[in-house]
Amino acid sequence: MGNERFSDDYMLEKLADAKVHFERALDCKHTDFDDLYPYMIEHPQFFWYKRYVAWSELLTIVKLCEELEVAWQSQFSTRQAEYVQEKVMSGKVLDYWYETNDSKEHVS
């Protein structure tokens, strides 16, 4: 691929994909990860691991956006952007990612 710069639109698209992937994992909905490791569904720790993988993906894309000087914060609420900047997926992130738990923000 060489040294050519990724377009901002491309990076924002990848960021949006990673955000949806994390939100689907957060909501215990099907993701590509389920297809890769179908046997894990039988194990209770599966959902924690699935969320961790999705969170790691999101942080990786954000790091790339920062390195490429792509403004990523506008894709998140203020609170969500703070969680991402803190980088630690804590219970606070899991409980309060959405502004309210009955919000219509949850992914379909």
N, C-alpha and C positions, 0 to 999 in steps of 0.2 A: 504494500500500500504506500510505501515511501513516507515522505514528510508532509504530504498535502494535508491541509487543515480540514477537519470535518466541518460541515456546515452547522450553523446554530440550529436550524430546523431539524437536522438529523439527530443532533444530540438531545434536543427537547422532545423529539419523538421517542427516543430510547429512554429518556427520563420518565415520560408519561407511561411507557410500558412497564418500567420497573416499579413505578408508584402503584399502578393497577395490580401488578403481581403481588406486591406487599399487602395491599388492601384485601385482595382475594384470600391471601394466606391468613391475614388478621381475622377475616370473617369466616374462616374455616371452609372456604369454597374451593372448588377444583382448580388446580394450577397444573402447568406442565410438569412440575416436580412430582405430582401424583402419578403421572404416567411413567416417570423414570424409576420410581421406587414404590410400586403398588403394594408390596408386602409390608411396608411401613405403616399403612393405614391401620393394621391390627395392633399397633403399639401405641400406648398413651402418650409417650414422649414425641411421637411423630409430629404433632401440630406445633410443638415448641421448636423442633428442628426446622420444620418447613418455614416457620416465621423467621427464624434466624437466617436461613438461606436467602429469603426474599429481602430482609433488611440489609444483609451484606451486599446483595446486588444493587439495591437502591443507593447505599453509601458509595459503592464503586462508581456508579454513573454520576453521582453528585461530585465526587472527587475529580473525575474526568472533565466535567463541566467547569469546575473551578480552574483546572489546569489550562483549559482551552478558553477561559474567560467568557463562558456562556452564562448568562444570568439565569439561574435555576430557581431562585426563591419565589418568583411569581407563580410557580406551578403549585405552591403549597399555601396553606393558611399560615398566619404568623406563628401560631403555636407549633404546627407541623415543621416549619422551617427551623424553629428553635430545637426541636427534638433531633432533627437531622444534623444540625450543627453540633449538638452535644454528642452525637455518634453512638450513644449507649442505648440499646433497646431495653428499656426498663419496664416495669409494670405500669408506670405512668404513661409510657408511649402506648402500650397495649390497651390501657383503659381509656385514654383521652385523645387518641389519634383523631377521632372525629370530634367535632365541637360538642355534640351531645350524642349519647348512645342511641337515641331514637331518631337521629338525623337521617335525612334522605340521601346523605353523601355516600352511604355504603354502596359498594360496587355491585353490579348485577351479575 
